Amino acid sequence: MTRIKEKFAELEAKKQKALISYIMAGFPNEKATISTVRGLVKGGADIIELGFPFSDPLADGPVIQNAGTISLEKGTKIAKFFSIVKKIRKETKVPLILMTYTNILYHKGYAKFISEAKKAGIDGFILPDMSIEESKEYLQAAKNKADTIFLISPNTSNTRIQKITKASSGFLYLVAVFGTTGVKTGIKKYTLDAIKQVKKQTKGKIPIGVGFGVSTPEDVKKYIKAGADAVIVGSAYLKLIEKTPQNKLELKITSFTKSLKKQTIL
């Protein structure tokens, strides 16, 4: 059983849902990433998503794109990313997910990349541009090594949801809004309806995580109430990192994470 699956099982026993926190590795620098992760762990984040910057991030809104650009400018390459993951692993057993784009893995070779990532301490992958139709080699390389988390949207057909569910492990990522990531205001009725519909289709086979545009404890509460098994918060963290001085970062992240995590306890 992977760390991600173990975490969901542990939370179910405690009558809690998962808070998944996303940050961009290397933004604004390595030291800030380590401080932020410490804050996330202290604040109670259940799973941490580490973004690896890509030059053409299709699914990312302006906040994440900006963080990715800064991270790339600071020289975040795969070797450095894996080095950061190893440092994090020395301090915590919290499940770590790598969120990046298919080309990063394809360039090195899926099997080689996944093996190196696993060795560093990565437990799963989110590749927003990886389509089910082209995922055979990727799935084969990840099998029994790491979780493959695929994305669906509120307008994904039932047939396709079932197909994507079969290829997914860890959890299924439901994109809350049409468009890119970012801090958005208001929760859409179509998202709440989609959570119920997806849960009907998956029949409890896999947890459902909701992300994109989630920025406040109130958002987390509403999605959990609607039936989400996990809520993913990203851009709100990056905005907080951007405006917080380095010496106060861990404290601020801990406090914000606690406020979000509180809403996942049933």
C-alpha contacts under 8 A as a table, 3 or more apart, distances in Angstrom:
res1	aa1	res2	aa2	distance
1	M	5	K	6.18
1	M	6	E	6.43
2	T	5	K	5.31
2	T	6	E	6.19
2	T	123	D	6.83
2	T	146	A	6.99
2	T	147	D	7.35
2	T	170	G	7.93
3	R	6	E	4.99
3	R	7	K	6.03
3	R	94	V	7.69
3	R	95	P	5.48
3	R	123	D	6.52
4	I	7	K	5.08
4	I	8	F	6.46
4	I	47	I	7.44
4	I	95	P	5.63
4	I	123	D	6.90
4	I	124	G	7.73
4	I	147	D	7.71
4	I	170	G	5.70
5	K	8	F	5.27
5	K	9	A	6.27
5	K	170	G	5.65
6	E	9	A	5.11
6	E	10	E	6.08
7	K	10	E	5.04
7	K	11	L	6.15
7	K	46	D	7.21
7	K	95	P	7.60
8	F	11	L	5.09
8	F	12	E	6.11
8	F	17	K	7.76
8	F	18	A	7.14
8	F	207	P	7.79
9	A	12	E	5.16
9	A	13	A	6.40
10	E	13	A	5.26
10	E	14	K	6.47
11	L	14	K	4.97
11	L	15	K	6.03
11	L	16	Q	4.95
11	L	17	K	6.13
11	L	18	A	7.04
12	E	15	K	4.94
12	E	16	Q	5.83
12	E	17	K	7.09
13	A	16	Q	7.69
15	K	265	I	6.67
15	K	266	L	5.88
16	Q	264	T	5.68
16	Q	265	I	4.54
16	Q	266	L	5.62
17	K	224	I	7.33
17	K	228	A	7.84
17	K	229	D	5.23
17	K	230	A	5.57
17	K	264	T	4.91
17	K	265	I	6.40
17	K	266	L	7.57
18	A	45	A	7.75
18	A	46	D	5.72
18	A	47	I	7.40
18	A	229	D	6.30
18	A	230	A	4.32
18	A	231	V	6.42
18	A	261	K	7.90
18	A	264	T	6.48
19	L	44	G	7.98
19	L	45	A	5.43
19	L	46	D	5.38
19	L	47	I	6.66
19	L	230	A	5.77
19	L	231	V	5.37
19	L	232	I	6.31
19	L	233	V	7.80
19	L	260	L	7.35
19	L	261	K	5.91
19	L	264	T	6.90
20	I	45	A	6.13
20	I	46	D	5.95
20	I	47	I	4.76
20	I	48	I	5.68
20	I	49	E	6.92
20	I	230	A	6.77
20	I	231	V	5.95
20	I	232	I	4.61
20	I	233	V	6.41
21	S	40	L	7.44
21	S	45	A	6.32
21	S	46	D	7.93
21	S	47	I	6.48
21	S	48	I	5.01
21	S	49	E	5.92
21	S	232	I	5.79
21	S	233	V	5.17
21	S	234	G	6.08
21	S	237	Y	7.86
22	Y	48	I	5.95
22	Y	49	E	4.45
22	Y	50	L	5.96
22	Y	51	G	7.11
22	Y	232	I	7.03
22	Y	233	V	5.99
22	Y	234	G	4.43
22	Y	235	S	7.77
22	Y	237	Y	7.32
23	I	33	T	7.88
23	I	48	I	7.80
23	I	49	E	6.36
23	I	50	L	5.40
23	I	51	G	6.01
23	I	234	G	6.14
23	I	235	S	7.95
23	I	237	Y	6.74
23	I	238	L	6.45
24	M	27	F	5.67
24	M	33	T	7.77
24	M	50	L	5.69
24	M	51	G	4.37
24	M	52	F	6.37
24	M	53	P	7.27
24	M	64	I	7.40
24	M	67	A	6.42
24	M	68	G	6.63
24	M	71	S	7.60
24	M	238	L	7.59
25	A	29	N	7.92
25	A	30	E	7.19
25	A	33	T	5.98
25	A	50	L	5.77
25	A	51	G	5.62
25	A	52	F	5.97
25	A	53	P	7.73
25	A	71	S	7.06
25	A	76	T	7.78
25	A	81	F	6.88
25	A	84	I	7.90
26	G	29	N	4.48
26	G	30	E	4.65
26	G	31	K	7.95
26	G	32	A	7.47
26	G	33	T	5.92
26	G	71	S	4.93
26	G	74	K	7.35
26	G	76	T	6.06
26	G	81	F	7.71
27	F	30	E	6.85
27	F	32	A	6.84
27	F	33	T	6.44
27	F	67	A	5.80
27	F	68	G	7.28
27	F	70	I	6.41
27	F	71	S	5.00
28	P	32	A	6.44
28	P	33	T	7.64
28	P	67	A	7.10
28	P	70	I	6.36
28	P	71	S	6.22
28	P	74	K	7.88
28	P	242	E	7.57
29	N	32	A	5.45
29	N	33	T	6.51
29	N	71	S	6.87
29	N	74	K	6.88
30	E	33	T	5.06
30	E	34	I	6.42
30	E	84	I	7.29
31	K	34	I	5.29
31	K	35	S	6.28
32	A	35	S	5.05
32	A	36	T	5.94
32	A	246	Q	6.55
32	A	249	L	7.47
33	T	36	T	5.08
33	T	37	V	6.16
34	I	37	V	5.18
34	I	38	R	6.30
34	I	84	I	7.66
34	I	88	I	6.94
35	S	38	R	5.15
35	S	39	G	6.33
35	S	249	L	6.57
35	S	250	E	5.18
36	T	39	G	5.01
36	T	40	L	6.17
36	T	241	I	7.86
36	T	249	L	6.48
36	T	250	E	5.46
36	T	253	I	6.26
37	V	40	L	4.92
37	V	41	V	6.16
37	V	48	I	7.99
37	V	88	I	7.49
37	V	250	E	7.91
38	R	41	V	5.21
38	R	42	K	6.14
38	R	250	E	6.37
38	R	254	T	7.93
39	G	42	K	5.11
39	G	43	G	5.89
39	G	249	L	7.65
39	G	250	E	4.46
39	G	251	L	6.31
39	G	252	K	7.51
39	G	253	I	4.94
39	G	254	T	4.26
39	G	255	S	8.00
39	G	257	T	7.73
40	L	43	G	5.04
40	L	44	G	6.27
40	L	45	A	5.34
40	L	48	I	7.90
40	L	250	E	7.99
40	L	253	I	6.17
40	L	254	T	5.69
40	L	257	T	6.13
41	V	44	G	5.28
41	V	45	A	5.57
41	V	46	D	7.78
41	V	92	T	7.73
41	V	94	V	7.51
41	V	254	T	7.64
42	K	45	A	7.71
42	K	254	T	5.73
43	G	253	I	7.28
43	G	254	T	4.23
43	G	255	S	6.36
43	G	256	F	7.47
43	G	257	T	4.80
43	G	258	K	4.58
43	G	261	K	7.52
44	G	254	T	7.93
44	G	257	T	6.59
44	G	258	K	6.20
44	G	261	K	6.29
45	A	48	I	6.86
45	A	257	T	6.56
45	A	261	K	6.74
46	D	94	V	6.62
46	D	95	P	7.35
47	I	94	V	6.00
47	I	95	P	5.02
47	I	96	L	6.14
47	I	97	I	7.58
48	I	94	V	7.16
48	I	95	P	6.32
48	I	96	L	5.04
48	I	97	I	6.23
49	E	96	L	5.84
49	E	97	I	4.60
49	E	98	L	5.89
49	E	99	M	6.46
50	L	96	L	7.01
50	L	97	I	6.00
50	L	98	L	5.07
50	L	99	M	5.96
51	G	98	L	5.95
51	G	99	M	4.69
51	G	100	T	5.91
52	F	68	G	7.47
52	F	78	I	7.96
52	F	81	F	7.30
52	F	98	L	6.99
52	F	99	M	6.25
52	F	100	T	5.26
53	P	57	P	7.90
53	P	68	G	4.60
53	P	69	T	7.15
53	P	71	S	6.71
53	P	72	L	6.37
53	P	76	T	7.69
53	P	100	T	6.76
54	F	57	P	5.72
54	F	68	G	6.85
54	F	100	T	6.86
54	F	101	Y	6.78
54	F	104	I	7.84
55	S	69	T	7.67
57	P	60	D	5.59
57	P	65	Q	6.90
57	P	101	Y	7.39
58	L	129	D	7.75
58	L	180	T	7.66
59	A	128	P	6.64
59	A	129	D	7.94
59	A	179	G	7.48
59	A	180	T	4.94
59	A	181	T	6.49
60	D	63	V	7.81
60	D	64	I	5.72
60	D	65	Q	5.91
60	D	180	T	5.18
60	D	181	T	5.07
60	D	182	G	7.54
61	G	64	I	5.73
61	G	65	Q	6.05
61	G	180	T	4.88
61	G	181	T	4.59
61	G	182	G	5.25
62	P	65	Q	4.96
62	P	66	N	5.92
62	P	182	G	7.12
63	V	66	N	5.29
63	V	67	A	6.38
63	V	182	G	6.47
63	V	235	S	6.01
63	V	238	L	7.04
63	V	239	K	7.26
64	I	67	A	5.00
64	I	68	G	6.07
64	I	181	T	7.61
64	I	182	G	7.55
64	I	235	S	6.32
64	I	238	L	7.27
65	Q	68	G	5.02
65	Q	69	T	6.15
66	N	69	T	5.11
66	N	70	I	6.30
67	A	70	I	5.23
67	A	71	S	6.11
67	A	238	L	7.30
68	G	71	S	5.03
68	G	72	L	6.12
69	T	72	L	5.18
69	T	73	E	6.16
70	I	73	E	5.02
70	I	74	K	6.21
71	S	74	K	5.12
71	S	75	G	6.58
71	S	76	T	5.66
72	L	75	G	5.10
72	L	76	T	5.17
72	L	77	K	7.39
73	E	76	T	7.46
76	T	80	K	5.83
76	T	81	F	6.44
77	K	80	K	5.33
77	K	81	F	6.13
78	I	81	F	4.88
78	I	82	F	6.14
79	A	82	F	5.27
79	A	83	S	6.21
80	K	83	S	4.93
80	K	84	I	6.28
81	F	84	I	5.14
81	F	85	V	6.32
82	F	85	V	4.95
82	F	86	K	6.20
82	F	117	A	6.79
82	F	120	A	5.71
83	S	86	K	5.15
83	S	87	K	6.39
83	S	120	A	7.40
84	I	87	K	5.12
84	I	88	I	6.29
85	V	88	I	5.06
85	V	89	R	6.10
85	V	120	A	5.98
85	V	121	G	6.24
85	V	122	I	7.36
86	K	89	R	4.98
86	K	90	K	6.43
86	K	120	A	5.16
86	K	121	G	6.30
87	K	90	K	5.34
87	K	91	E	7.06
88	I	91	E	5.42
88	I	92	T	6.31
89	R	92	T	5.29
89	R	93	K	6.32
89	R	120	A	7.81
89	R	121	G	6.15
95	P	122	I	7.50
95	P	123	D	6.09
96	L	121	G	7.18
96	L	122	I	5.22
96	L	123	D	5.43
96	L	124	G	6.83
97	I	122	I	5.85
97	I	123	D	5.69
97	I	124	G	4.68
97	I	125	F	5.45
97	I	126	I	7.11
98	L	122	I	6.61
98	L	123	D	7.92
98	L	124	G	6.33
98	L	125	F	4.95
98	L	126	I	6.26
99	M	125	F	5.89
99	M	126	I	4.64
99	M	127	L	5.99
99	M	128	P	7.98
100	T	104	I	7.30
100	T	125	F	7.87
100	T	126	I	6.57
100	T	127	L	5.46
100	T	128	P	7.41
101	Y	104	I	5.91
101	Y	105	L	7.53
101	Y	127	L	5.03
101	Y	128	P	6.47
101	Y	129	D	6.22
101	Y	130	M	7.56
102	T	105	L	5.53
102	T	106	Y	6.09
102	T	127	L	5.85
102	T	128	P	7.93
102	T	129	D	6.37
102	T	130	M	5.94
103	N	106	Y	4.85
103	N	107	H	5.77
104	I	107	H	5.53
104	I	108	K	6.99
105	L	108	K	5.58
105	L	109	G	5.90
105	L	110	Y	5.31
105	L	113	F	5.80
105	L	114	I	7.70
106	Y	109	G	4.83
106	Y	110	Y	5.56
108	K	112	K	6.62
108	K	113	F	5.97
109	G	112	K	5.46
109	G	113	F	6.01
110	Y	113	F	5.25
110	Y	114	I	5.95
110	Y	137	E	7.26
110	Y	138	Y	5.77
110	Y	141	A	5.99
110	Y	142	A	7.99
111	A	114	I	5.36
111	A	115	S	6.03
111	A	138	Y	7.64
111	A	141	A	4.70
111	A	142	A	7.25
112	K	115	S	5.21
112	K	116	E	6.24
113	F	116	E	5.21
113	F	117	A	6.07
114	I	117	A	5.00
114	I	118	K	5.97
114	I	141	A	6.96
114	I	142	A	6.44
114	I	145	K	7.79
114	I	146	A	7.72
115	S	118	K	5.20
115	S	119	K	6.19
115	S	145	K	7.69
116	E	119	K	5.05
116	E	120	A	6.27
117	A	120	A	5.13
117	A	121	G	6.37
117	A	122	I	5.35
118	K	121	G	5.09
118	K	122	I	4.82
118	K	123	D	6.38
118	K	145	K	7.00
118	K	146	A	7.09
119	K	122	I	7.36
122	I	146	A	7.61
123	D	145	K	7.78
123	D	146	A	5.14
123	D	147	D	6.37
124	G	146	A	4.77
124	G	147	D	4.19
124	G	148	T	5.86
124	G	149	I	7.11
124	G	170	G	7.50
125	F	146	A	7.29
125	F	147	D	6.25
125	F	148	T	5.31
125	F	149	I	5.96
126	I	148	T	6.63
126	I	149	I	5.17
126	I	150	F	6.39
126	I	151	L	7.98
127	L	130	M	5.42
127	L	149	I	7.64
127	L	150	F	7.15
128	P	150	F	7.23
128	P	151	L	6.50
130	M	134	E	7.06
130	M	135	S	6.61
130	M	150	F	7.84
131	S	134	E	5.50
131	S	135	S	6.16
132	I	135	S	5.10
132	I	136	K	7.79
132	I	164	I	6.67
132	I	167	A	7.47
133	E	136	K	7.52
134	E	137	E	7.75
135	S	138	Y	5.21
135	S	139	L	5.93
136	K	139	L	5.27
136	K	140	Q	6.14
137	E	140	Q	5.12
137	E	141	A	6.21
138	Y	141	A	5.18
138	Y	142	A	6.23
139	L	142	A	5.12
139	L	143	K	5.96
139	L	148	T	7.21
139	L	167	A	7.53
140	Q	143	K	5.31
141	A	145	K	7.93
142	A	145	K	5.25
142	A	146	A	5.32
142	A	147	D	7.01
142	A	148	T	7.15
143	K	146	A	6.58
143	K	147	D	7.81
147	D	168	S	7.39
147	D	169	S	5.07
147	D	170	G	5.31
148	T	167	A	7.41
148	T	168	S	5.33
148	T	169	S	5.28
148	T	170	G	6.84
149	I	168	S	5.23
149	I	169	S	5.85
149	I	170	G	6.31
149	I	171	F	5.98
149	I	172	L	5.86
149	I	173	Y	6.65
150	F	164	I	6.81
150	F	167	A	7.73
150	F	168	S	5.76
150	F	172	L	5.91
150	F	173	Y	6.00
151	L	172	L	6.46
151	L	173	Y	4.68
151	L	174	L	5.86
151	L	175	V	6.70
152	I	156	T	6.10
152	I	161	I	7.06
152	I	164	I	7.80
152	I	172	L	7.52
152	I	173	Y	6.22
152	I	174	L	5.03
152	I	175	V	6.13
153	S	156	T	5.36
153	S	174	L	5.57
153	S	175	V	4.94
153	S	176	A	6.94
153	S	177	V	7.60
153	S	178	F	7.47
154	P	174	L	7.28
154	P	175	V	7.00
154	P	176	A	6.96
154	P	177	V	7.54
154	P	178	F	7.91
154	P	190	Y	6.78
154	P	191	T	6.03
154	P	194	A	5.13
155	N	194	A	7.82
156	T	160	R	6.43
156	T	161	I	6.39
157	S	160	R	5.24
157	S	161	I	6.14
158	N	161	I	4.98
158	N	162	Q	6.32
158	N	198	V	7.86
158	N	201	Q	6.74
159	T	162	Q	5.33
159	T	163	K	6.40
160	R	163	K	4.91
160	R	164	I	6.05
161	I	164	I	5.16
161	I	165	T	5.97
161	I	198	V	7.27
161	I	201	Q	7.13
161	I	202	T	7.83
162	Q	165	T	5.03
162	Q	166	K	6.38
162	Q	201	Q	6.65
162	Q	202	T	6.81
163	K	166	K	5.37
163	K	167	A	6.82
164	I	167	A	5.24
164	I	168	S	6.14
165	T	168	S	5.06
165	T	169	S	7.75
165	T	172	L	6.91
165	T	202	T	6.90
165	T	206	I	7.48
168	S	171	F	6.85
168	S	172	L	6.44
169	S	172	L	7.28
169	S	206	I	7.14
170	G	206	I	7.11
170	G	207	P	7.32
171	F	206	I	5.60
171	F	207	P	4.77
171	F	208	I	5.70
171	F	209	G	6.42
172	L	206	I	6.72
172	L	207	P	6.24
172	L	208	I	4.96
172	L	209	G	5.93
173	Y	208	I	6.23
173	Y	209	G	4.91
173	Y	210	V	5.95
173	Y	211	G	7.07
174	L	195	I	7.76
174	L	208	I	6.80
174	L	209	G	5.89
174	L	210	V	4.84
174	L	211	G	6.45
175	V	178	F	7.46
175	V	210	V	6.03
175	V	211	G	5.41
175	V	212	F	5.87
176	A	191	T	5.51
176	A	210	V	5.99
176	A	211	G	5.62
176	A	212	F	5.60
176	A	213	G	7.10
177	V	180	T	7.83
177	V	188	K	7.60
177	V	191	T	7.00
177	V	212	F	6.45
177	V	213	G	7.11
180	T	212	F	7.27
181	T	212	F	4.67
181	T	213	G	5.92
181	T	235	S	7.31
182	G	212	F	6.15
182	G	213	G	4.91
182	G	214	V	7.90
182	G	234	G	7.71
182	G	235	S	5.38
182	G	236	A	7.82
183	V	212	F	7.62
183	V	213	G	4.54
183	V	214	V	6.38
183	V	215	S	5.75
183	V	235	S	5.84
183	V	236	A	6.18
184	K	213	G	4.77
184	K	214	V	7.12
184	K	215	S	7.42
185	T	213	G	7.49
187	I	191	T	7.31
187	I	192	L	7.98
187	I	219	D	7.12
188	K	191	T	5.38
188	K	192	L	6.84
189	K	192	L	5.19
189	K	193	D	6.19
190	Y	193	D	5.05
190	Y	194	A	5.98
191	T	194	A	4.88
191	T	195	I	6.31
192	L	195	I	5.28
192	L	196	K	6.76
192	L	223	Y	7.08
192	L	226	A	5.95
193	D	196	K	5.37
193	D	197	Q	6.26
194	A	197	Q	4.93
194	A	198	V	5.93
195	I	198	V	5.28
195	I	199	K	6.14
195	I	208	I	7.79
195	I	226	A	6.84
195	I	227	G	6.54
195	I	228	A	6.52
196	K	199	K	5.19
196	K	200	K	6.31
196	K	226	A	7.18
196	K	227	G	6.78
197	Q	200	K	5.13
197	Q	201	Q	6.43
198	V	201	Q	5.03
198	V	202	T	6.11
198	V	208	I	7.99
199	K	202	T	5.21
199	K	203	K	5.88
199	K	204	G	6.71
199	K	208	I	7.41
199	K	227	G	7.95
200	K	203	K	5.40
202	T	205	K	5.61
202	T	206	I	6.67
203	K	206	I	7.95
204	G	207	P	6.85
207	P	228	A	7.86
207	P	229	D	5.51
207	P	230	A	7.38
208	I	228	A	5.64
208	I	229	D	5.17
208	I	230	A	6.26
209	G	228	A	6.02
209	G	229	D	5.77
209	G	230	A	4.25
209	G	231	V	5.38
209	G	232	I	6.74
210	V	223	Y	7.42
210	V	228	A	6.53
210	V	230	A	6.27
210	V	231	V	4.91
210	V	232	I	5.90
211	G	214	V	6.16
211	G	231	V	5.98
211	G	232	I	4.53
211	G	233	V	6.43
212	F	232	I	7.30
212	F	233	V	7.29
212	F	234	G	7.53
213	G	233	V	7.64
213	G	235	S	7.54
214	V	219	D	5.90
214	V	220	V	6.97
214	V	231	V	7.79
214	V	232	I	6.93
214	V	233	V	5.45
214	V	234	G	7.54
214	V	236	A	7.69
215	S	219	D	6.56
215	S	220	V	7.92
215	S	233	V	6.20
215	S	234	G	7.68
215	S	235	S	7.34
215	S	236	A	5.23
216	T	219	D	5.20
216	T	220	V	6.57
216	T	236	A	7.98
216	T	260	L	7.02
217	P	220	V	5.07
217	P	221	K	6.19
217	P	259	S	6.14
217	P	260	L	4.70
217	P	261	K	8.00
217	P	263	Q	6.38
218	E	221	K	5.04
218	E	222	K	6.27
218	E	263	Q	7.82
219	D	222	K	5.27
219	D	223	Y	6.34
220	V	223	Y	5.37
220	V	224	I	6.17
220	V	231	V	6.23
220	V	260	L	6.67
220	V	263	Q	6.26
220	V	264	T	7.27
221	K	224	I	5.23
221	K	225	K	6.07
221	K	263	Q	5.14
221	K	264	T	6.87
222	K	225	K	5.05
222	K	226	A	6.18
223	Y	226	A	4.99
223	Y	227	G	6.55
223	Y	228	A	5.64
223	Y	231	V	7.18
224	I	227	G	5.23
224	I	228	A	4.81
224	I	229	D	6.70
224	I	230	A	7.32
224	I	231	V	7.44
224	I	263	Q	7.82
224	I	264	T	6.62
225	K	228	A	7.27
228	A	231	V	6.92
233	V	236	A	6.66
233	V	237	Y	7.15
234	G	237	Y	5.46
234	G	238	L	6.64
235	S	238	L	5.02
235	S	239	K	6.21
236	A	239	K	5.23
236	A	240	L	6.32
237	Y	240	L	5.05
237	Y	241	I	6.16
237	Y	253	I	7.61
238	L	241	I	5.00
238	L	242	E	6.11
239	K	242	E	5.08
239	K	243	K	6.48
240	L	243	K	5.45
240	L	244	T	6.08
240	L	252	K	7.94
240	L	253	I	7.69
241	I	244	T	5.36
241	I	249	L	6.79
241	I	253	I	7.96
244	T	248	K	6.53
244	T	249	L	5.80
244	T	252	K	7.65
245	P	248	K	5.58
245	P	249	L	6.18
246	Q	249	L	5.18
247	N	250	E	7.57
248	K	251	L	5.55
248	K	252	K	6.23
249	L	252	K	5.24
249	L	253	I	6.07
250	E	253	I	5.27
250	E	254	T	6.07
251	L	254	T	5.13
251	L	255	S	6.26
252	K	255	S	5.21
252	K	256	F	6.23
253	I	256	F	5.23
253	I	257	T	5.94
254	T	257	T	5.22
254	T	258	K	6.13
255	S	258	K	5.22
255	S	259	S	6.46
256	F	259	S	5.20
256	F	260	L	6.50
257	T	260	L	5.14
257	T	261	K	5.99
258	K	261	K	5.06
258	K	262	K	6.04
259	S	262	K	5.48
259	S	263	Q	7.26
260	L	263	Q	5.71
260	L	264	T	7.41
261	K	264	T	5.40
261	K	265	I	7.26
262	K	265	I	5.84
263	Q	266	L	7.70
